[in-house]
Amino acid sequence: MSAHKEKQEGDSLVSSKALGCQSVSPYSDISRSPDSSHPQTQKDPQKDPSIFFLFFTLSVPIIISRFTEQVLLFFDLIFLSRYQMGQGELLINASFSGGLMSFLIFSAFMVTVEYGNALASQYLGAREHKKCGAVGSQLVVLTICAYPLIVLLSFCVDDIFRFFGHDAQQLKLEIEYTRILLLYGGIPFVLRAGLSAFFTALGRTKLVMSASLIAMLINIPLNYSLIFGFGPFPELGLRGAAFATVLSTFIATILLLSVYLGHSLHKKYETRNIRWNWEISKKLIRYGVPNAIHELIGSIVFTMFIFFMYSYGPTVGAAVSIAMNWDGTFILPMIGAFDATMALVGRFIGAKDIEKSKKVVRVSFALMGSYAVIMSVLLLVYTPQLIQLFTPTMKNSSEVIETALIFVRLVSVYLIADAATLTFSATLSGAGDTRVPMIMSIILYVVFGGVLYWLVVVGSGEALQAWVLFIVFDVIMGIAFFIRYKMGVWKRIQMIE
């Protein structure tokens, strides 16, 4: 996972050698104005901003940025559900499953570069600015190396979709949608994730938010125009939704890259020195790859779960797509808080301040937990209205609504478990405790996948049983990460010198 922090990094003229001669508060870069050219003087710790204030100022722009991604998905589904009468279920399912497959392939690469957030945060906390910049350079290099693999994997999606026995019509649509995202969006998606992680580590989350908002404002009208053929644009249907997503992501990536290569950032972090750095790459591989494997296995199992649910037919598939859309809508702010938690924990650990890191965790869980409770109530109270937004052109809308009512209401059960999972996994990642959590989560994923396969394929279980199994698994995962956090191993890991 990635992160984006909103702290303005000024053009400090102080050398890293001079900074190394004094104890500098890890808050100093947060409170600096964007145009300041003077070094931040050391602060009295009693006058440092509160953890709540830091968490709030970092997380809100990230949450807005993450929320824009779900807004794009929301409008994708709304436009596609209204594109052709009677075809809403097929188009929504193809868009959702194609997006999942693309994310599955992107995830291993994206999570590896997103781990640059934790590593750059620790270097920033330790005032190692040059090494912080070197992390950003490695994220660009890794993105370039990843693209040929993404292209290669794009030719495997046909067999994967066929394995899950999808409807022939849906199969054709989802393969086409997935290929567009992978072939044209490979570099923009991964590079944007890496740059967003780097700027989050610097605290510049408003920059990441601005890029996301611009992408959203471009995507929505472009989406409509390319799906329905408005004005000079051709009518491309589902392909139009894919191309609009790629183009808006490309523009956001260019905006972030232009700032990354800018003079002010280069003067402090040497960001234009884009070359292979074995020391930094070794750390990204050692600590980031376990994180990526954990996310990749999780994505595979989650995708397998969704595809198995689609095997129950278009009605269940549409209900699942609707439920997961609202799940994604409500959980994205918590993923933004995850990013802020990882960044702040990493920064305080880099500054050798474990107590501040623990305070970050308490604030994070309190805010995420409170948010999860409120959203759960909303899901329970307004379920019918939320579902009916997506059902106007569906053939079996009454059956879809009936099934989705149960699925969406059950989503509210595991939102609180997600708050625990995200808080404690962000803490472990920010500290560099990634290998044991990877092993722990893989064991849980394998058990869940095995039980799911037996239930759906061997035992011919019902769709509701599979959905309940997914929720139970999610709760267990939250408990497991909490136990690992309480063991305290993360406090003793030395990720940087």
C-alpha positions, 0 to 999 in steps of 0.5 A: 500500500502507498501513502501521501503526506502533506508537508511542504518541504522547503528549499533548506540550504542547510547541509545534511552534515550540519543537520547531523550535528544536532538533534532535529525534531521529526516535526520540523519538515511538517511545519515548514512553509512551502516557500521557506528557504531557511532551516527549521530551528529545533523545537521544544518538544512540548511545543511540537504539534499534537499527534492528532493534528499531525495525523489529521493534516496528513491523512485528510488530503490522502483520504480525499485522494483515495476517495477520488479513485472510488468516485471514478469507479462509481461513475464507471458503474453508473454510466455503464449500467445505463449504457445499453438496456438489459446489458447493465449486469454484463457491463458492470461485471466485466468492468469490475472483474477486469479492474480486479484482474488488472489490480491483481497484476499491478499489485505486486509492483505497486505495493513494492514501490509504495513501500518507499513511503515507509523507507523514505519516511524513516530516512526523513525522520533520521534527516538523511535527505539524500538517501530519502531522495535515492528512495524516490529514484529507485521507485522510478527505476523499478517502475520501468523494470516492471512494465515488460513483466506487466505486458507479458502477464497481460497475455495470460488473462484469457486463461485465468478468466476461462478457469473460473467459468465466466459467461462467454459474453462477459468473458470477451468484454472483461478480457478487452477491458483488462488488456487496455488497462494493462498495456496502456496503463502499466507505467502510469499506474505503477509510477503514480503509486510510487511517486504518491508514496514518495510525496507522502513520505515527504508530507506533501499529501496536498500535492497528491490530492491535487493530482487525484482531483485533476484526474477525477475532473478529467475522467468523469466527462471523458468517461461519459464522452467515450462510453456514449460517444458525446461530441467529437468522441467515438462511442466505445462503450466499455472500452471507453471507460478503460481508455478514460481511466488510463488517460486520466491516470497518465495526466496525474502521473505527469503532474507528479513527475514534473514536481518530482523532477523540479529544481526545489525538490532536486536541490534538497533530495537530488531527485534527478539522479535517477540511477540504480542504488543497490543499498536502497534497492536491497532495503526495498526488496528486503522489506518491501517484497514481503509486503508485496507478496502479502498483498499479491496473495491477498489480491489473488485470493480476493479475486478468486473469491469474487470470480467464484461469486460470479460463477453463481450467475449474473444476478449474484455477480451484479449483487456482489459488484454493487456490494463491493462498490459500496465496500470500496467507497466506505473503506477508501478513507481508512486506506488513506488513514493507513497511508498516514499511519505508515508514514508517521510511524516510519518517521518517528521510528527513524527519529528513534521516538517509539512513544510517539509511534505508539501514540500515532497507532492509538489515534489512528485506531480511534479515528478509523474505528469511529469512522467504521461504526458510523459507516456501518450504521449508514449501510444498515439504514440506507441499504435499499437506496444505495443499491437502487442507484445501480439497478435501473437497466438490469433485467432481473433488478428485483432479484439483484436488489434482494440479493444485494440487500443481504450482501451490503448489510453484511459488509457493515459487519467487517468494516470495524475489523478492517479498521483494526487490520489497516491500523496494525498492518500499517504500523508493522509496515512502517516499522519494517516488520513485514516478513512474519506478517507475510507468513501469517497472512499467507497461512490465513489466505491459504486456509480461506482459499481452501475452504472457499474452494471446497464450499463452492466447487466440492460442496456446492454451497450457496452464495450467502455461505461463501459471503459469510465465510469471507466476512469471518476470515476478514475478522480473523485477519484483523485479530491476527494483526492486532496480536502481532502488534502487541508482541512488540517486535516492530519496536526493535527492528532496525530498517535504516542505520 
